[in-house]
Structure formats: C-alpha cells, structure tokens
C-alpha cells in the first residue's frame, strides 16, 4: 500500500493554489508546509506532496509521470476537472479526468461505476 506520493514542481508558490483547488474535490486540503521547500495535502495526514525543484525543466509529455487518485464519486471527478467521462478503453466502469499541472505532471482522478446505474461502485 502506498503511504504518500511526491511531485516535483518548479514554482511552489504557483503550484500550491493549483493543487489546493485540484485536490479539494477529492477531500484533500493543505496539512503541512515546509516554507520554500514542500507542501503536503491530505485528508488526515499529508499523503500528496509537492516539492520545490526550481531548476527542473518541464516534464516531457512522453515521460510516463502519471499519478491517479481515487475519487468517491462522479461528482468529485467532475469537480476535479471539467472534462471527465467514461474511459471504457481501460474498463467498462472506469470514470476519470486527466490534468497536466503547470510543470507537465499528469494527475488523474478516477471512480468506478456500477454497470446498471452509473453510480459509484463499492470496492
């Protein structure tokens, strides 16, 4: 089981409000900060960190950097990003939205639908 993940960002001051808005629909909020170094978001503890790396170049589009976060329902996915939808190429009940942060990191929110009524499946 994964305890937390970290994403490098070139401008912490720019990335923090982006991630605060992005993660709020998933129930995460800012829980910890190391000034000019890192910010931790989470529900009960910092499970998603952004770390200052001022000299880093933009992440290449084909780098493979991809983090997927579980959403509680379709509304949370829709609030995460304005272009959600079924991604049946992955699974018939896969409902997700994908975003690139200002540095090019790919972040996804996903929930799984029950086949009969398109409401979130319980796992």
KOLGU-4560 file (N, C-alpha, C; in nm, 3 decimals, padded with zeros to 5 digits):
<recs>
<n_xx: 00.085 n_yy: -00.118 n_zz: 00.000 ca_xx: 00.000 ca_yy: 00.000 ca_zz: 00.000 c_xx: 00.089 c_yy: 00.123 c_zz: 00.000 mol: A seq: 1 type: UNK>
<n_xx: 00.051 n_yy: 00.222 n_zz: -00.073 ca_xx: 00.129 ca_yy: 00.346 ca_zz: -00.082 c_xx: 00.087 c_yy: 00.439 c_zz: 00.031 mol: A seq: 2 type: UNK>
<n_xx: 00.186 n_yy: 00.496 n_zz: 00.100 ca_xx: 00.160 ca_yy: 00.589 ca_zz: 00.210 c_xx: 00.144 c_yy: 00.732 c_zz: 00.160 mol: A seq: 3 type: UNK>
<n_xx: 00.230 n_yy: 00.774 n_zz: 00.068 ca_xx: 00.223 ca_yy: 00.908 ca_zz: 00.012 c_xx: 00.300 c_yy: 00.913 c_zz: -00.119 mol: A seq: 4 type: UNK>
<n_xx: 00.273 n_yy: 01.019 n_zz: -00.197 ca_xx: 00.345 ca_yy: 01.043 ca_zz: -00.321 c_xx: 00.395 c_yy: 01.186 c_zz: -00.320 mol: A seq: 5 type: UNK>
<n_xx: 00.498 n_yy: 01.212 n_zz: -00.397 ca_xx: 00.555 ca_yy: 01.347 ca_zz: -00.410 c_xx: 00.567 c_yy: 01.381 c_zz: -00.557 mol: A seq: 6 type: UNK>
<n_xx: 00.539 n_yy: 01.507 n_zz: -00.587 ca_xx: 00.551 ca_yy: 01.559 ca_zz: -00.723 c_xx: 00.644 c_yy: 01.679 c_zz: -00.718 mol: A seq: 7 type: UNK>
<n_xx: 00.741 n_yy: 01.682 n_zz: -00.806 ca_xx: 00.832 ca_yy: 01.796 ca_zz: -00.814 c_xx: 00.766 c_yy: 01.907 c_zz: -00.894 mol: A seq: 8 type: UNK>
<n_xx: 00.783 n_yy: 02.030 n_zz: -00.845 ca_xx: 00.730 ca_yy: 02.148 ca_zz: -00.914 c_xx: 00.840 c_yy: 02.254 c_zz: -00.920 mol: A seq: 9 type: UNK>
<n_xx: 00.839 n_yy: 02.333 n_zz: -01.027 ca_xx: 00.944 ca_yy: 02.433 ca_zz: -01.041 c_xx: 00.914 c_yy: 02.562 c_zz: -00.964 mol: A seq: 10 type: UNK>
<n_xx: 00.786 n_yy: 02.587 n_zz: -00.936 ca_xx: 00.747 ca_yy: 02.710 ca_zz: -00.868 c_xx: 00.641 c_yy: 02.675 c_zz: -00.762 mol: A seq: 11 type: UNK>
<n_xx: 00.684 n_yy: 02.659 n_zz: -00.639 ca_xx: 00.596 ca_yy: 02.617 ca_zz: -00.530 c_xx: 00.482 c_yy: 02.716 c_zz: -00.509 mol: A seq: 12 type: UNK>
<n_xx: 00.511 n_yy: 02.845 n_zz: -00.517 ca_xx: 00.407 ca_yy: 02.947 ca_zz: -00.497 c_xx: 00.299 c_yy: 02.939 c_zz: -00.604 mol: A seq: 13 type: UNK>
<n_xx: 00.335 n_yy: 02.903 n_zz: -00.725 ca_xx: 00.239 ca_yy: 02.889 ca_zz: -00.834 c_xx: 00.165 c_yy: 02.755 c_zz: -00.824 mol: A seq: 14 type: UNK>
<n_xx: 00.236 n_yy: 02.650 n_zz: -00.785 ca_xx: 00.177 ca_yy: 02.517 ca_zz: -00.780 c_xx: 00.082 c_yy: 02.497 c_zz: -00.662 mol: A seq: 15 type: UNK>
<n_xx: 00.109 n_yy: 02.562 n_zz: -00.550 ca_xx: 00.026 ca_yy: 02.540 ca_zz: -00.431 c_xx: -00.122 c_yy: 02.571 c_zz: -00.455 mol: A seq: 16 type: UNK>
<n_xx: -00.158 n_yy: 02.689 n_zz: -00.507 ca_xx: -00.301 ca_yy: 02.713 ca_zz: -00.529 c_xx: -00.361 c_yy: 02.622 c_zz: -00.636 mol: A seq: 17 type: UNK>
<n_xx: -00.281 n_yy: 02.586 n_zz: -00.737 ca_xx: -00.328 ca_yy: 02.493 ca_zz: -00.839 c_xx: -00.366 c_yy: 02.361 c_zz: -00.774 mol: A seq: 18 type: UNK>
<n_xx: -00.276 n_yy: 02.306 n_zz: -00.693 ca_xx: -00.303 ca_yy: 02.177 ca_zz: -00.630 c_xx: -00.409 c_yy: 02.186 c_zz: -00.521 mol: A seq: 19 type: UNK>
<n_xx: -00.417 n_yy: 02.297 n_zz: -00.450 ca_xx: -00.522 ca_yy: 02.314 ca_zz: -00.348 c_xx: -00.660 c_yy: 02.303 c_zz: -00.414 mol: A seq: 20 type: UNK>
<n_xx: -00.679 n_yy: 02.370 n_zz: -00.527 ca_xx: -00.806 ca_yy: 02.364 ca_zz: -00.599 c_xx: -00.830 c_yy: 02.227 c_zz: -00.661 mol: A seq: 21 type: UNK>
<n_xx: -00.725 n_yy: 02.166 n_zz: -00.714 ca_xx: -00.736 ca_yy: 02.036 ca_zz: -00.779 c_xx: -00.772 c_yy: 01.926 c_zz: -00.680 mol: A seq: 22 type: UNK>
<n_xx: -00.711 n_yy: 01.928 n_zz: -00.563 ca_xx: -00.728 ca_yy: 01.820 ca_zz: -00.465 c_xx: -00.850 c_yy: 01.837 c_zz: -00.375 mol: A seq: 23 type: UNK>
<n_xx: -00.904 n_yy: 01.957 n_zz: -00.364 ca_xx: -01.019 ca_yy: 01.980 ca_zz: -00.276 c_xx: -01.139 c_yy: 01.889 c_zz: -00.307 mol: A seq: 24 type: UNK>
<n_xx: -01.176 n_yy: 01.869 n_zz: -00.434 ca_xx: -01.289 ca_yy: 01.780 ca_zz: -00.461 c_xx: -01.265 c_yy: 01.635 c_zz: -00.419 mol: A seq: 25 type: UNK>
<n_xx: -01.140 n_yy: 01.601 n_zz: -00.397 ca_xx: -01.106 ca_yy: 01.465 ca_zz: -00.353 c_xx: -01.095 c_yy: 01.458 c_zz: -00.201 mol: A seq: 26 type: UNK>
<n_xx: -01.131 n_yy: 01.566 n_zz: -00.134 ca_xx: -01.132 ca_yy: 01.569 ca_zz: 00.012 c_xx: -00.997 c_yy: 01.600 c_zz: 00.075 mol: A seq: 27 type: UNK>
<n_xx: -00.902 n_yy: 01.646 n_zz: -00.005 ca_xx: -00.770 ca_yy: 01.678 ca_zz: 00.048 c_xx: -00.755 c_yy: 01.828 c_zz: 00.068 mol: A seq: 28 type: UNK>
<n_xx: -00.680 n_yy: 01.865 n_zz: 00.171 ca_xx: -00.650 ca_yy: 02.005 ca_zz: 00.199 c_xx: -00.505 c_yy: 02.015 c_zz: 00.245 mol: A seq: 29 type: UNK>
<n_xx: -00.454 n_yy: 02.135 n_zz: 00.247 ca_xx: -00.316 ca_yy: 02.158 ca_zz: 00.291 c_xx: -00.306 c_yy: 02.124 c_zz: 00.440 mol: A seq: 30 type: UNK>
<n_xx: -00.214 n_yy: 02.035 n_zz: 00.474 ca_xx: -00.195 ca_yy: 01.993 ca_zz: 00.612 c_xx: -00.058 c_yy: 02.027 c_zz: 00.668 mol: A seq: 31 type: UNK>
<n_xx: 00.040 n_yy: 02.047 n_zz: 00.580 ca_xx: 00.176 ca_yy: 02.070 ca_zz: 00.627 c_xx: 00.250 c_yy: 02.155 c_zz: 00.526 mol: A seq: 32 type: UNK>
<n_xx: 00.340 n_yy: 02.237 n_zz: 00.575 ca_xx: 00.422 ca_yy: 02.318 ca_zz: 00.485 c_xx: 00.562 c_yy: 02.332 c_zz: 00.541 mol: A seq: 33 type: UNK>
<n_xx: 00.658 n_yy: 02.314 n_zz: 00.454 ca_xx: 00.796 ca_yy: 02.350 ca_zz: 00.482 c_xx: 00.823 c_yy: 02.468 c_zz: 00.390 mol: A seq: 34 type: UNK>
<n_xx: 00.833 n_yy: 02.588 n_zz: 00.446 ca_xx: 00.846 ca_yy: 02.709 ca_zz: 00.363 c_xx: 00.954 c_yy: 02.697 c_zz: 00.257 mol: A seq: 35 type: UNK>
<n_xx: 00.916 n_yy: 02.734 n_zz: 00.135 ca_xx: 01.006 ca_yy: 02.733 ca_zz: 00.019 c_xx: 01.063 c_yy: 02.595 c_zz: -00.013 mol: A seq: 36 type: UNK>
<n_xx: 00.999 n_yy: 02.490 n_zz: 00.040 ca_xx: 01.050 ca_yy: 02.355 ca_zz: 00.015 c_xx: 00.941 c_yy: 02.257 c_zz: -00.026 mol: A seq: 37 type: UNK>
<n_xx: 00.831 n_yy: 02.250 n_zz: 00.050 ca_xx: 00.729 ca_yy: 02.148 ca_zz: 00.022 c_xx: 00.597 c_yy: 02.185 c_zz: 00.087 mol: A seq: 38 type: UNK>
<n_xx: 00.489 n_yy: 02.132 n_zz: 00.029 ca_xx: 00.355 ca_yy: 02.144 ca_zz: 00.085 c_xx: 00.292 c_yy: 02.006 c_zz: 00.078 mol: A seq: 39 type: UNK>
<n_xx: 00.232 n_yy: 01.964 n_zz: 00.191 ca_xx: 00.166 ca_yy: 01.834 ca_zz: 00.198 c_xx: 00.015 c_yy: 01.850 c_zz: 00.207 mol: A seq: 40 type: UNK>
<n_xx: -00.057 n_yy: 01.778 n_zz: 00.121 ca_xx: -00.203 ca_yy: 01.777 ca_zz: 00.120 c_xx: -00.251 c_yy: 01.639 c_zz: 00.161 mol: A seq: 41 type: UNK>
<n_xx: -00.368 n_yy: 01.634 n_zz: 00.222 ca_xx: -00.426 ca_yy: 01.506 ca_zz: 00.256 c_xx: -00.559 c_yy: 01.520 c_zz: 00.325 mol: A seq: 42 type: UNK>
<n_xx: -00.610 n_yy: 01.407 n_zz: 00.372 ca_xx: -00.736 ca_yy: 01.404 ca_zz: 00.445 c_xx: -00.709 c_yy: 01.405 c_zz: 00.595 mol: A seq: 43 type: UNK>
<n_xx: -00.623 n_yy: 01.313 n_zz: 00.639 ca_xx: -00.587 ca_yy: 01.305 ca_zz: 00.781 c_xx: -00.439 c_yy: 01.329 c_zz: 00.803 mol: A seq: 44 type: UNK>
<n_xx: -00.359 n_yy: 01.302 n_zz: 00.703 ca_xx: -00.214 ca_yy: 01.324 ca_zz: 00.709 c_xx: -00.168 c_yy: 01.359 c_zz: 00.568 mol: A seq: 45 type: UNK>
<n_xx: -00.050 n_yy: 01.418 n_zz: 00.551 ca_xx: -00.004 ca_yy: 01.455 ca_zz: 00.417 c_xx: 00.025 c_yy: 01.330 c_zz: 00.333 mol: A seq: 46 type: UNK>
<n_xx: -00.062 n_yy: 01.304 n_zz: 00.239 ca_xx: -00.046 ca_yy: 01.187 ca_zz: 00.152 c_xx: -00.007 c_yy: 01.226 c_zz: 00.009 mol: A seq: 47 type: UNK>
<n_xx: -00.015 n_yy: 01.355 n_zz: -00.021 ca_xx: 00.024 ca_yy: 01.406 ca_zz: -00.153 c_xx: 00.109 c_yy: 01.531 c_zz: -00.132 mol: A seq: 48 type: UNK>
<n_xx: 00.234 n_yy: 01.523 n_zz: -00.171 ca_xx: 00.329 ca_yy: 01.634 ca_zz: -00.151 c_xx: 00.366 c_yy: 01.698 c_zz: -00.284 mol: A seq: 49 type: UNK>
<n_xx: 00.386 n_yy: 01.829 n_zz: -00.281 ca_xx: 00.452 ca_yy: 01.897 ca_zz: -00.392 c_xx: 00.583 c_yy: 01.951 c_zz: -00.336 mol: A seq: 50 type: UNK>
<n_xx: 00.691 n_yy: 01.929 n_zz: -00.409 ca_xx: 00.826 ca_yy: 01.965 ca_zz: -00.363 c_xx: 00.891 c_yy: 02.062 c_zz: -00.460 mol: A seq: 51 type: UNK>
<n_xx: 00.945 n_yy: 02.170 n_zz: -00.406 ca_xx: 01.013 ca_yy: 02.273 ca_zz: -00.486 c_xx: 01.139 c_yy: 02.217 c_zz: -00.549 mol: A seq: 52 type: UNK>
<n_xx: 01.148 n_yy: 02.229 n_zz: -00.682 ca_xx: 01.268 ca_yy: 02.195 ca_zz: -00.757 c_xx: 01.286 c_yy: 02.305 c_zz: -00.862 mol: A seq: 53 type: UNK>
<n_xx: 01.335 n_yy: 02.419 n_zz: -00.819 ca_xx: 01.339 ca_yy: 02.540 ca_zz: -00.901 c_xx: 01.410 c_yy: 02.521 c_zz: -01.035 mol: A seq: 54 type: UNK>
<n_xx: 01.510 n_yy: 02.436 n_zz: -01.040 ca_xx: 01.588 ca_yy: 02.420 ca_zz: -01.163 c_xx: 01.532 c_yy: 02.313 c_zz: -01.258 mol: A seq: 55 type: UNK>
<n_xx: 01.425 n_yy: 02.248 n_zz: -01.219 ca_xx: 01.376 ca_yy: 02.139 ca_zz: -01.304 c_xx: 01.314 c_yy: 02.191 c_zz: -01.432 mol: A seq: 56 type: UNK>
<n_xx: 01.337 n_yy: 02.123 n_zz: -01.543 ca_xx: 01.269 ca_yy: 02.160 ca_zz: -01.668 c_xx: 01.126 c_yy: 02.105 c_zz: -01.667 mol: A seq: 57 type: UNK>
<n_xx: 01.045 n_yy: 02.150 n_zz: -01.759 ca_xx: 00.909 ca_yy: 02.096 ca_zz: -01.772 c_xx: 00.918 c_yy: 01.945 c_zz: -01.798 mol: A seq: 58 type: UNK>
<n_xx: 00.826 n_yy: 01.872 n_zz: -01.739 ca_xx: 00.820 ca_yy: 01.726 ca_zz: -01.757 c_xx: 00.783 c_yy: 01.698 c_zz: -01.903 mol: A seq: 59 type: UNK>
<n_xx: 00.858 n_yy: 01.610 n_zz: -01.966 ca_xx: 00.831 ca_yy: 01.575 ca_zz: -02.106 c_xx: 00.696 c_yy: 01.506 c_zz: -02.119 mol: A seq: 60 type: UNK>
<n_xx: 00.624 n_yy: 01.536 n_zz: -02.227 ca_xx: 00.492 ca_yy: 01.477 ca_zz: -02.249 c_xx: 00.495 c_yy: 01.325 c_zz: -02.250 mol: A seq: 61 type: UNK>
<n_xx: 00.605 n_yy: 01.268 n_zz: -02.294 ca_xx: 00.615 ca_yy: 01.122 ca_zz: -02.302 c_xx: 00.696 c_yy: 01.061 c_zz: -02.188 mol: A seq: 62 type: UNK>
<n_xx: 00.702 n_yy: 01.131 n_zz: -02.074 ca_xx: 00.788 ca_yy: 01.086 ca_zz: -01.964 c_xx: 00.732 c_yy: 00.968 c_zz: -01.886 mol: A seq: 63 type: UNK>
<n_xx: 00.603 n_yy: 00.949 n_zz: -01.889 ca_xx: 00.543 ca_yy: 00.842 ca_zz: -01.810 c_xx: 00.504 c_yy: 00.885 c_zz: -01.670 mol: A seq: 64 type: UNK>
<n_xx: 00.533 n_yy: 01.010 n_zz: -01.630 ca_xx: 00.492 ca_yy: 01.059 ca_zz: -01.499 c_xx: 00.339 c_yy: 01.065 c_zz: -01.498 mol: A seq: 65 type: UNK>
<n_xx: 00.279 n_yy: 00.988 n_zz: -01.407 ca_xx: 00.133 ca_yy: 00.982 ca_zz: -01.401 c_xx: 00.093 c_yy: 00.935 c_zz: -01.262 mol: A seq: 66 type: UNK>
<n_xx: 00.007 n_yy: 01.012 n_zz: -01.196 ca_xx: -00.043 ca_yy: 00.975 ca_zz: -01.064 c_xx: -00.194 c_yy: 00.975 c_zz: -01.072 mol: A seq: 67 type: UNK>
<n_xx: -00.257 n_yy: 00.867 n_zz: -01.029 ca_xx: -00.402 ca_yy: 00.857 ca_zz: -01.029 c_xx: -00.452 c_yy: 00.851 c_zz: -00.886 mol: A seq: 68 type: UNK>
<n_xx: -00.550 n_yy: 00.937 n_zz: -00.855 ca_xx: -00.607 ca_yy: 00.945 ca_zz: -00.721 c_xx: -00.752 c_yy: 00.899 c_zz: -00.725 mol: A seq: 69 type: UNK>
<n_xx: -00.796 n_yy: 00.826 n_zz: -00.623 ca_xx: -00.932 ca_yy: 00.773 ca_zz: -00.619 c_xx: -01.029 c_yy: 00.881 c_zz: -00.572 mol: A seq: 70 type: UNK>
<n_xx: -01.136 n_yy: 00.897 n_zz: -00.647 ca_xx: -01.245 ca_yy: 00.988 ca_zz: -00.612 c_xx: -01.360 c_yy: 00.906 c_zz: -00.554 mol: A seq: 71 type: UNK>
<n_xx: -01.440 n_yy: 00.968 n_zz: -00.469 ca_xx: -01.550 ca_yy: 00.897 ca_zz: -00.405 c_xx: -01.668 c_yy: 00.875 c_zz: -00.499 mol: A seq: 72 type: UNK>
<n_xx: -01.685 n_yy: 00.964 n_zz: -00.598 ca_xx: -01.800 ca_yy: 00.952 ca_zz: -00.688 c_xx: -01.776 c_yy: 01.035 c_zz: -00.814 mol: A seq: 73 type: UNK>
<n_xx: -01.871 n_yy: 01.029 n_zz: -00.906 ca_xx: -01.855 ca_yy: 01.101 ca_zz: -01.032 c_xx: -01.852 c_yy: 01.253 c_zz: -01.011 mol: A seq: 74 type: UNK>
<n_xx: -01.926 n_yy: 01.302 n_zz: -00.915 ca_xx: -01.926 ca_yy: 01.447 ca_zz: -00.888 c_xx: -01.786 c_yy: 01.495 c_zz: -00.851 mol: A seq: 75 type: UNK>
<n_xx: -01.715 n_yy: 01.419 n_zz: -00.768 ca_xx: -01.578 ca_yy: 01.456 ca_zz: -00.730 c_xx: -01.488 c_yy: 01.458 c_zz: -00.853 mol: A seq: 76 type: UNK>
<n_xx: -01.505 n_yy: 01.362 n_zz: -00.944 ca_xx: -01.426 ca_yy: 01.361 ca_zz: -01.068 c_xx: -01.459 c_yy: 01.484 c_zz: -01.152 mol: A seq: 77 type: UNK>
<n_xx: -01.587 n_yy: 01.516 n_zz: -01.162 ca_xx: -01.630 ca_yy: 01.633 ca_zz: -01.240 c_xx: -01.577 c_yy: 01.762 c_zz: -01.179 mol: A seq: 78 type: UNK>
<n_xx: -01.575 n_yy: 01.772 n_zz: -01.047 ca_xx: -01.521 ca_yy: 01.891 ca_zz: -00.981 c_xx: -01.369 c_yy: 01.898 c_zz: -00.991 mol: A seq: 79 type: UNK>
<n_xx: -01.304 n_yy: 01.784 n_zz: -01.004 ca_xx: -01.160 ca_yy: 01.776 ca_zz: -01.020 c_xx: -01.116 c_yy: 01.842 c_zz: -01.150 mol: A seq: 80 type: UNK>
<n_xx: -01.192 n_yy: 01.815 n_zz: -01.258 ca_xx: -01.158 ca_yy: 01.870 ca_zz: -01.389 c_xx: -01.283 c_yy: 01.876 c_zz: -01.476 mol: A seq: 81 type: UNK>
<n_xx: -01.287 n_yy: 01.973 n_zz: -01.563 ca_xx: -01.407 ca_yy: 01.999 ca_zz: -01.643 c_xx: -01.428 c_yy: 01.902 c_zz: -01.759 mol: A seq: 82 type: UNK>
<n_xx: -01.341 n_yy: 01.807 n_zz: -01.781 ca_xx: -01.357 ca_yy: 01.715 ca_zz: -01.894 c_xx: -01.353 c_yy: 01.569 c_zz: -01.849 mol: A seq: 83 type: UNK>
<n_xx: -01.440 n_yy: 01.531 n_zz: -01.755 ca_xx: -01.442 ca_yy: 01.391 ca_zz: -01.711 c_xx: -01.524 c_yy: 01.306 c_zz: -01.806 mol: A seq: 84 type: UNK>
<n_xx: -01.517 n_yy: 01.178 n_zz: -01.787 ca_xx: -01.603 ca_yy: 01.090 ca_zz: -01.865 c_xx: -01.561 c_yy: 00.945 c_zz: -01.852 mol: A seq: 85 type: UNK>
<n_xx: -01.644 n_yy: 00.859 n_zz: -01.909 ca_xx: -01.610 ca_yy: 00.716 ca_zz: -01.910 c_xx: -01.484 c_yy: 00.693 c_zz: -01.992 mol: A seq: 86 type: UNK>
<n_xx: -01.400 n_yy: 00.607 n_zz: -01.946 ca_xx: -01.279 ca_yy: 00.569 ca_zz: -02.019 c_xx: -01.284 c_yy: 00.418 c_zz: -02.040 mol: A seq: 87 type: UNK>
<n_xx: -01.375 n_yy: 00.376 n_zz: -02.127 ca_xx: -01.402 ca_yy: 00.233 ca_zz: -02.145 c_xx: -01.283 c_yy: 00.157 c_zz: -02.204 mol: A seq: 88 type: UNK>
<n_xx: -01.187 n_yy: 00.229 n_zz: -02.260 ca_xx: -01.067 ca_yy: 00.160 ca_zz: -02.310 c_xx: -00.988 c_yy: 00.098 c_zz: -02.195 mol: A seq: 89 type: UNK>
<n_xx: -01.008 n_yy: 00.148 n_zz: -02.071 ca_xx: -00.941 ca_yy: 00.093 ca_zz: -01.953 c_xx: -01.027 c_yy: -00.014 c_zz: -01.886 mol: A seq: 90 type: UNK>
<n_xx: -01.157 n_yy: 00.015 n_zz: -01.872 ca_xx: -01.251 ca_yy: -00.077 ca_zz: -01.807 c_xx: -01.390 c_yy: -00.021 c_zz: -01.831 mol: A seq: 91 type: UNK>
<n_xx: -01.489 n_yy: -00.107 n_zz: -01.841 ca_xx: -01.624 ca_yy: -00.062 ca_zz: -01.873 c_xx: -01.684 c_yy: 00.033 c_zz: -01.768 mol: A seq: 92 type: UNK>
<n_xx: -01.634 n_yy: 00.030 n_zz: -01.644 ca_xx: -01.689 ca_yy: 00.117 ca_zz: -01.540 c_xx: -01.593 c_yy: 00.227 c_zz: -01.496 mol: A seq: 93 type: UNK>
<n_xx: -01.487 n_yy: 00.250 n_zz: -01.573 ca_xx: -01.384 ca_yy: 00.350 ca_zz: -01.540 c_xx: -01.434 c_yy: 00.489 c_zz: -01.576 mol: A seq: 94 type: UNK>
<n_xx: -01.440 n_yy: 00.580 n_zz: -01.478 ca_xx: -01.485 ca_yy: 00.718 ca_zz: -01.498 c_xx: -01.376 c_yy: 00.809 c_zz: -01.443 mol: A seq: 95 type: UNK>
<n_xx: -01.315 n_yy: 00.891 n_zz: -01.530 ca_xx: -01.195 ca_yy: 00.964 ca_zz: -01.488 c_xx: -01.182 c_yy: 01.098 c_zz: -01.558 mol: A seq: 96 type: UNK>
<n_xx: -01.092 n_yy: 01.179 n_zz: -01.502 ca_xx: -01.050 ca_yy: 01.305 ca_zz: -01.562 c_xx: -00.898 c_yy: 01.314 c_zz: -01.548 mol: A seq: 97 type: UNK>
<n_xx: -00.834 n_yy: 01.371 n_zz: -01.648 ca_xx: -00.688 ca_yy: 01.383 ca_zz: -01.651 c_xx: -00.650 c_yy: 01.531 c_zz: -01.660 mol: A seq: 98 type: UNK>
<n_xx: -00.544 n_yy: 01.570 n_zz: -01.588 ca_xx: -00.498 ca_yy: 01.708 ca_zz: -01.586 c_xx: -00.346 c_yy: 01.708 c_zz: -01.595 mol: A seq: 99 type: UNK>
<n_xx: -00.292 n_yy: 01.812 n_zz: -01.657 ca_xx: -00.147 ca_yy: 01.837 ca_zz: -01.651 c_xx: -00.128 c_yy: 01.960 c_zz: -01.565 mol: A seq: 100 type: UNK>
<n_xx: -00.036 n_yy: 01.951 n_zz: -01.467 ca_xx: -00.007 ca_yy: 02.068 ca_zz: -01.384 c_xx: 00.082 c_yy: 02.164 c_zz: -01.463 mol: A seq: 101 type: UNK>
<n_xx: 00.113 n_yy: 02.281 n_zz: -01.408 ca_xx: 00.195 ca_yy: 02.378 ca_zz: -01.482 c_xx: 00.333 c_yy: 02.326 c_zz: -01.523 mol: A seq: 102 type: UNK>
<n_xx: 00.381 n_yy: 02.220 n_zz: -01.457 ca_xx: 00.511 ca_yy: 02.163 ca_zz: -01.492 c_xx: 00.501 c_yy: 02.042 c_zz: -01.584 mol: A seq: 103 type: UNK>
<n_xx: 00.380 n_yy: 02.001 n_zz: -01.618 ca_xx: 00.361 ca_yy: 01.889 ca_zz: -01.709 c_xx: 00.333 c_yy: 01.755 c_zz: -01.642 mol: A seq: 104 type: UNK>
<n_xx: 00.331 n_yy: 01.750 n_zz: -01.509 ca_xx: 00.297 ca_yy: 01.626 ca_zz: -01.440 c_xx: 00.152 c_yy: 01.590 c_zz: -01.471 mol: A seq: 105 type: UNK>
<n_xx: 00.126 n_yy: 01.463 n_zz: -01.496 ca_xx: -00.010 ca_yy: 01.417 ca_zz: -01.527 c_xx: -00.075 c_yy: 01.363 c_zz: -01.400 mol: A seq: 106 type: UNK>
<n_xx: -00.188 n_yy: 01.422 n_zz: -01.365 ca_xx: -00.262 ca_yy: 01.383 ca_zz: -01.246 c_xx: -00.403 c_yy: 01.342 c_zz: -01.290 mol: A seq: 107 type: UNK>
<n_xx: -00.452 n_yy: 01.234 n_zz: -01.235 ca_xx: -00.582 ca_yy: 01.180 ca_zz: -01.273 c_xx: -00.668 c_yy: 01.159 c_zz: -01.149 mol: A seq: 108 type: UNK>
<n_xx: -00.799 n_yy: 01.173 n_zz: -01.165 ca_xx: -00.895 ca_yy: 01.132 ca_zz: -01.062 c_xx: -00.985 c_yy: 01.026 c_zz: -01.125 mol: A seq: 109 type: UNK>
<n_xx: -01.012 n_yy: 00.920 n_zz: -01.050 ca_xx: -01.094 ca_yy: 00.810 ca_zz: -01.104 c_xx: -01.193 c_yy: 00.760 c_zz: -01.000 mol: A seq: 110 type: UNK>
<n_xx: -01.308 n_yy: 00.717 n_zz: -01.049 ca_xx: -01.404 ca_yy: 00.641 ca_zz: -00.970 c_xx: -01.453 c_yy: 00.530 c_zz: -01.061 mol: A seq: 111 type: UNK>
<n_xx: -01.513 n_yy: 00.427 n_zz: -01.004 ca_xx: -01.563 ca_yy: 00.315 ca_zz: -01.082 c_xx: -01.714 c_yy: 00.308 c_zz: -01.068 mol: A seq: 112 type: UNK>
<n_xx: -01.783 n_yy: 00.298 n_zz: -01.180 ca_xx: -01.928 ca_yy: 00.299 ca_zz: -01.183 c_xx: -01.985 c_yy: 00.158 c_zz: -01.178 mol: A seq: 113 type: UNK>
<n_xx: -02.101 n_yy: 00.146 n_zz: -01.116 ca_xx: -02.175 ca_yy: 00.020 ca_zz: -01.125 c_xx: -02.236 c_yy: 00.016 c_zz: -01.264 mol: A seq: 114 type: UNK>
<n_xx: -02.235 n_yy: -00.099 n_zz: -01.325 ca_xx: -02.282 ca_yy: -00.113 ca_zz: -01.463 c_xx: -02.428 c_yy: -00.069 c_zz: -01.479 mol: A seq: 115 type: UNK>
<n_xx: -02.513 n_yy: -00.102 n_zz: -01.385 ca_xx: -02.657 ca_yy: -00.083 ca_zz: -01.403 c_xx: -02.700 c_yy: 00.063 c_zz: -01.401 mol: A seq: 116 type: UNK>
<n_xx: -02.642 n_yy: 00.143 n_zz: -01.312 ca_xx: -02.697 ca_yy: 00.278 ca_zz: -01.295 c_xx: -02.594 c_yy: 00.390 c_zz: -01.300 mol: A seq: 117 type: UNK>
<n_xx: -02.471 n_yy: 00.359 n_zz: -01.333 ca_xx: -02.364 ca_yy: 00.458 ca_zz: -01.342 c_xx: -02.336 c_yy: 00.531 c_zz: -01.211 mol: A seq: 118 type: UNK>
<n_xx: -02.371 n_yy: 00.471 n_zz: -01.099 ca_xx: -02.333 ca_yy: 00.528 ca_zz: -00.970 c_xx: -02.204 c_yy: 00.461 c_zz: -00.924 mol: A seq: 119 type: UNK>
<n_xx: -02.131 n_yy: 00.523 n_zz: -00.830 ca_xx: -02.002 ca_yy: 00.466 ca_zz: -00.790 c_xx: -02.013 c_yy: 00.324 c_zz: -00.738 mol: A seq: 120 type: UNK>
<n_xx: -01.923 n_yy: 00.242 n_zz: -00.782 ca_xx: -01.918 ca_yy: 00.104 ca_zz: -00.733 c_xx: -01.849 c_yy: 00.104 c_zz: -00.597 mol: A seq: 121 type: UNK>
<n_xx: -01.887 n_yy: 00.016 n_zz: -00.512 ca_xx: -01.822 ca_yy: -00.001 ca_zz: -00.382 c_xx: -01.720 c_yy: -00.112 c_zz: -00.393 mol: A seq: 122 type: UNK>
<n_xx: -01.599 n_yy: -00.082 n_zz: -00.349 ca_xx: -01.493 ca_yy: -00.183 ca_zz: -00.356 c_xx: -01.438 c_yy: -00.209 c_zz: -00.219 mol: A seq: 123 type: UNK>
</recs>
